[in-house]
Amino acid sequence: MGRVLFGYTVVNLGCKVNRVEADGFERLLAERGGVPVGEAAADLIVVNTCTVTGEAEKKTRKAVRHALSTNDGARVVVTGCASELSSETFAAMDDRVVVVPKAGADLYLSELEMSGTAPCETPESFPASPADGRTRIGIKVQDGCDNACTYCIVHVARGRATSRPTDEVVAEAVALAESGVREVVLTGINLGSYDDGGTDLTDLCRRLLTATADLHGAGEPPCRFRIGSIEPMDVTGEFVSLLAEAEGRICRHLHLPLQSGSSRVLREMARPYDAHEFRQLADFLRASVPSIALTTDIIVGFPGETDEDFEDTCALARHVGFSKIHVFPYSKREGTPAAARADQVPPEAKAARAARLRALSDELAAADRASRVGTVELALVETPETATAESYHEVPAPAGAKIGSLVPAKVG
């Protein structure tokens, strides 16, 4: 039986974990004989939704409406976090909408009957590689969250924290490395909570380093791993020691969500650390791993945030010297404690603070890059012209470098 093709589009919204899950949907559909096409030409449109904020929920509904209006014949599958909380809303949009729980999306797509199609004869378990146009591949190792930050509803949408079996993660990483992938990103909703029967994130990283150490060609650097995001309270001394000893095979770049530099605001967010503890962690990381790059997320305009709170945030950001700040003006998410508060910050104040913080982010990024001028880092070649250094700065790709390869490159 030959491969029979149908057209599909996967629309992804939200976090890196969603991106990894969307990649998995695409692989499943390709195994079924599907080919990626634009929304207007698709037989099947999958919308992988996000619900982290009120604004994210609006974008999700807009994406589903756009799929329906752009294509009047396609089946539209809605899955992901927003589908867990607002399934009736999406189902009511059109008879063509099928709402599939996040946990059942893989099974639904693998068993999906498309008119006039048949499954692929030889599906591949791990097809992702530089050959399909992607260079950095993510592996989801953890899902769910046991925290309950007062602005967030993801712990409701995704449930309690769970971890993939270590052996399964290692097998996937080995397959990717053998296929030629040179950078693997470990992702999770609360990645630092990884725990497979006592095997924590540090133990997992050690196993990954060992299992992939000798899979590269002669003279080529081995596969490296990047931590997608890790909560400050989950960074252990053992993990920092491994980061320092791994010689860049675990990228000396961490994304540490700060959210606010005000201890009072952090307490009202129900974040399990204060500004002083975050400062101590950043200082410890810089002392232990001098070349480390630190990036972060910060929410501005959380209910009750004062000008003084915001100044505390700017001061801590300067002290840490983040190389990138992802700035998020607070967006009410119905169903969270923060959304019910009466002391919402006016939109114009949120906008002004966001603009100031983005300008500070640009200033700190330039300073971090300037501090690296003349240094050489292994960089992942993304296009013929650009590469991503270990520190996550974009650098020029060396002439003739192969896309997907790790090559020494000057920063600055």
Disulfide bonds with the S-S distance in Angstrom:
none
